[in-house]
Amino acid sequence: MAPETRKKVTAVAPTRRILCDNCGSIKSIGLSYRPDGAVQVPVAQFETQGINLEPSSHYPESVQQWLTTRLGESLLQQESRIVEEVLDGIFGEQCLQLGAWGESNTFLRHARTQRTWLIDEAANGGAPHAIGQLHRLPVANDTVDCVLLPHVLDYSDRPHAILREVDRVLTAHGHLVILGFKTGGLWGIRRLIPGAGLPPDAHHLVPERRLRDWLALLDMRVQGMTRFFFRLPLPGIRGPSSPRWEQRGQRWWPELGACYMLTAQKRVSTLTPVRPVWRRKPKVVAGLAETTNRVSRIRFDQDS
C-alpha cells in the first residue's frame, strides 16, 4: 500500500471568488483574481483519486510550536514593540500583513491605517482574512499603503517573487516593513550545529546585502535598518529581554543581534512632458523709423 502523500491545494479561479466569510472586506481591500492566478482553496481536507490534499500554512508547524516557548514568546514581544514604533508614523487606508506570525493581531493592532488585513496560505494557525499564495497575491495593483512581512522571506523559496508582488500592490510612496533572522551573529553560529538551529527549519535566510540589492532593483528606498534581540540562543533562558540591554546591543555590538527590521518606501518618478523650445525667426515690425546714413551739418554764424 503506497503511503499517503500530502501537498498544497491550488485551484484556478476563472472569475472573482470570495475566500473569506466577510464579503465587505474583500471589496474594501480590492481583491481581484487574475484569470491564470492560482489561489488556495479554503477547506480542511480534500480527497482526490486516493490522495489526501491538505492546505498548509506558510510557516512550518515546528516554528508555530517554537513561538509558544519562552524564547519564542520573548521574541514576539520584542518584535511587537519595535513594529509599534514604526507603524506609529505610517498612515493611510490599507495595511496588509503576509503570513500569520504568532497571533493574527500581534502586529496589526498597532497599525494607524483605516483597515488592516492578513493573508496566509492556510487558516491553520491564525485567522486570515483571505487565503492565497504569497508569491501570487490576490490583491489589485496599487491598493495597499503598508505591507508587513514578518519572517516571510526566511521560510520561502521564492523571496524575490514575493517582493515583486509587494511592489505591485503597494501604492505610490507606500511603505514596506520586513522582519528577518540574521545570517550571522550568535544565532547564525548556532545554526551551524546540526539539529541545534534556532528557530527551527529556517533554511532560506536572506542576507541583508542581498535584500538591499533586491529592493534597489525594485526602485525602493531603504529608510532604516534595526538589529535587535540580543539574547543567547539558549531555550532555557527565562523572562523578557531587558530594554536597557537591547539599547546597549544596538549601540555597541549590533552585528550580534539575532534579528533585523528593514523599512523601505516605494519610489515613483512622475514624468513631466517637456516641450522642445524652437528658435523663432526674427520678424520685421512695420511702422518703425528707418535708419538713415545722412550726416547733419550744423552752420554757425560767425557774427554770433
Secondary structure as the mmCIF struct_conf table of DSSP 4:
data_model
#
loop_
_struct_conf.conf_type_id
_struct_conf.id
_struct_conf.beg_label_comp_id
_struct_conf.beg_label_asym_id
_struct_conf.beg_label_seq_id
_struct_conf.end_label_comp_id
_struct_conf.end_label_asym_id
_struct_conf.end_label_seq_id
HELX_LH_PP_P HELX_LH_PP_P1 ALA A 2 GLU A 4
STRN STRN1 THR A 10 VAL A 12
BEND BEND1 PRO A 14 THR A 15
BEND BEND2 CYS A 20 ASP A 21
HELX_RH_AL_P HELX_RH_AL_P1 CYS A 23 ILE A 29
TURN_TY1_P TURN_TY1_P1 GLY A 30 GLY A 30
TURN_TY1_P TURN_TY1_P2 PRO A 35 ASP A 36
STRN STRN2 ALA A 38 GLN A 40
BEND BEND3 ALA A 44 ALA A 44
STRN STRN3 PHE A 46 THR A 48
TURN_TY1_P TURN_TY1_P3 GLN A 49 GLY A 50
STRN STRN4 ILE A 51 LEU A 53
BEND BEND4 HIS A 58 TYR A 59
HELX_RH_AL_P HELX_RH_AL_P2 GLU A 61 TRP A 66
TURN_TY1_P TURN_TY1_P4 LEU A 67 THR A 68
BEND BEND5 THR A 69 THR A 69
HELX_RH_AL_P HELX_RH_AL_P3 ARG A 70 LEU A 87
TURN_TY1_P TURN_TY1_P5 ASP A 88 GLY A 89
BEND BEND6 GLY A 92 GLU A 93
STRN STRN5 GLN A 94 LEU A 98
BEND BEND7 GLY A 99 GLY A 99
BEND BEND8 GLY A 102 GLU A 103
TURN_TY1_P TURN_TY1_P6 SER A 104 PHE A 107
HELX_RH_3T_P HELX_RH_3T_P1 LEU A 108 HIS A 110
BEND BEND9 THR A 113 GLN A 114
STRN STRN6 ARG A 115 ASP A 120
BEND BEND10 GLU A 121 GLU A 121
BEND BEND11 ALA A 123 GLY A 126
BEND BEND12 HIS A 129 HIS A 129
STRN STRN7 ALA A 130 ILE A 131
TURN_TY1_P TURN_TY1_P7 LEU A 134 HIS A 135
BEND BEND13 ARG A 136 ARG A 136
TURN_TY1_P TURN_TY1_P8 ASN A 141 ASP A 142
STRN STRN8 VAL A 144 PRO A 150
BEND BEND14 HIS A 151 HIS A 151
TURN_TY1_P TURN_TY1_P9 VAL A 152 VAL A 152
HELX_RH_3T_P HELX_RH_3T_P2 LEU A 153 TYR A 155
BEND BEND15 ASP A 157 ASP A 157
HELX_RH_AL_P HELX_RH_AL_P4 PRO A 159 VAL A 169
STRN STRN9 LEU A 170 PHE A 181
BEND BEND16 THR A 183 GLY A 184
HELX_RH_AL_P HELX_RH_AL_P5 GLY A 185 ARG A 191
TURN_TY1_P TURN_TY1_P10 LEU A 192 LEU A 192
BEND BEND17 ILE A 193 ILE A 193
TURN_TY1_P TURN_TY1_P11 PRO A 194 GLY A 195
BEND BEND18 LEU A 198 PRO A 199
TURN_TY1_P TURN_TY1_P12 PRO A 200 ASP A 201
HELX_RH_AL_P HELX_RH_AL_P6 GLU A 208 LEU A 217
TURN_TY1_P TURN_TY1_P13 LEU A 218 ASP A 219
STRN STRN10 MET A 220 PHE A 228
BEND BEND19 PRO A 233 PRO A 233
TURN_TY1_P TURN_TY1_P14 PRO A 235 GLY A 236
BEND BEND20 GLY A 239 GLY A 239
HELX_LH_PP_P HELX_LH_PP_P2 PRO A 240 SER A 242
HELX_RH_AL_P HELX_RH_AL_P7 PRO A 243 TRP A 252
HELX_RH_3T_P HELX_RH_3T_P3 PRO A 254 LEU A 256
BEND BEND21 ALA A 258 ALA A 258
STRN STRN11 CYS A 259 LYS A 266
HELX_LH_PP_P HELX_LH_PP_P3 SER A 269 PRO A 273
HELX_LH_PP_P HELX_LH_PP_P4 TRP A 278 PRO A 282
HELX_LH_PP_P HELX_LH_PP_P5 VAL A 284 VAL A 285
TURN_TY1_P TURN_TY1_P15 ALA A 286 GLY A 287
BEND BEND22 LEU A 288 LEU A 288
HELX_LH_PP_P HELX_LH_PP_P6 ALA A 289 THR A 291
BEND BEND23 GLN A 302 GLN A 302
#
